[in-house]
Amino acid sequence: MSDEPFTLVQFQRDGLDPVPELARRRAEQPASRIQYPIGPPLWLVAGYADSKAVLGDSDSFSNDFKNLTSDDDLDFLKQLNPGGLGFTDPPDHTRLRRMLTPEFTMRRLRRLIPRIEEIVADRLNAIEAAGPGADLVDLFAVPIPSLVISELLGVPYPDRAAFQRLSESRFDFLGDIEGCLNAVQETLDYLGALVAQQRTDPGDNLLGMLVREHGDNISDSELTGLADGILIGGHETTASMLALGALHLMTNEEHGDLVRQGDTVNEVVDELLRYLSVVQVAFPRFAMKDVMLPCGQKIAAGEVVLVSLSGANRDSAFGEDAETVNPIRNMPPHVAFGYGMHRCVGAELGRIELQIAYPALLRRFEKLRLAVDFDELKFRELSIVYGVEKLPVTW
């Protein structure tokens, strides 16, 4: 075991904000050592320039999951391998992403917009029927992305409730490893069966399109990995953004009015993505060779790097007011969806869901407000994807 101090600062928050320790590290040592209870020390990168340097350098840094599981102490991680694009290097990554990217162009995503609007409207009806007074997490934030991804992947209607349950159990592995492993395996088994069904009778969903267009050039295991990656990237993340974004908009009248009026929805959504950074860290990177970061820190070949997206997105590169929400901010591209070759392929789908859901919610319930004090809210602890467990509201 290393003498490096054990810390989970990259997963800790104070309400909606990263803990001050993360800002201190970013200012004093943008790349610093961290230690887990098992395994070797890692590098935590929290500065914007250094984060982009790591995320954008696919020649020097590998995402291949096999590079992260050589230590016997990390055997359990092998069972968490999600496959798909996130933990794949070129040339496999290049081939698979080339197949998947056309399905996420705006031209193809537009076909989903009417269905997303229907899903949001149905959820607002459910909230109204429950109230006045409801839990936005249960009735709004969680169901919307679950139903959108079910629509995208062609999950049969009778299976959608069970599919939603599985997709909620994927990220808190720091606390419940066994439960997470079981959820991972159940999800992969279900998606594998779904792929087999689409292989036999391809539908008008994403899996069916990939089968029709690429046939034997993509294997069942690759299709399962891609489907799982879409679930990982698109469900819990969007659910957390819907809840936390709604929380901010309810408690900030000026920003809520901007969204309600509709002229600057896209700008507000983009700023909330930066500010909230619900995906707190990027997938680990494995240094294939010695690398010198912009801050002057050398990363040696064989070392593992964690990029703090929440830290990088609060960097002064976004202005001296980076710790606040400023919808008219003139800013460089944030890294909420990652950066470089592994930037989230479904980023535009996530944006569309937020751009539809926020205005619809605030227009339907003009006097929407928290039903409890902010201090009573319980936020997720030590999770890769940050979120609030319940969001009681009234109107």
Buried (B, 14 or more C-beta within 10 A) or exposed (E): EEEBEEBEBBBBBEEBBBBEEBBEBBEEBBBBBBBBEEBBBBBBBBBBBBBBBBBBBBEBBBBBBEBBBEEEEBEBBEEBBBBBBBBBBEEEBBBBBEBBEEBBEEEBBEEBBEEBEEBBEEBBEBBBEEBEEBBBBBBBBBBBBBBBBBBBBBBEEEBBEEBBEBBBBBBBBBEEBEEBBBBBEBBBEBBBEBBEBBBEEBBEBBBBBBBEEBEEEBEBEBBBBBBBBBBBBBBBBBBBBBBBBBBBBBEEEEBBEBBBEEEBBEBBBBBBBBBBBBBBBBBBBBBBEEBEBBBEBEBEEEBBBBBBBBBBBBBBBBEEEBEEBBBEBEBEEBBBBBBBBBBBBBBBBBBBBBBBBBBBBBBBBEEBEBBEEEEEBEBBBBBBBBBBEEBBBBB
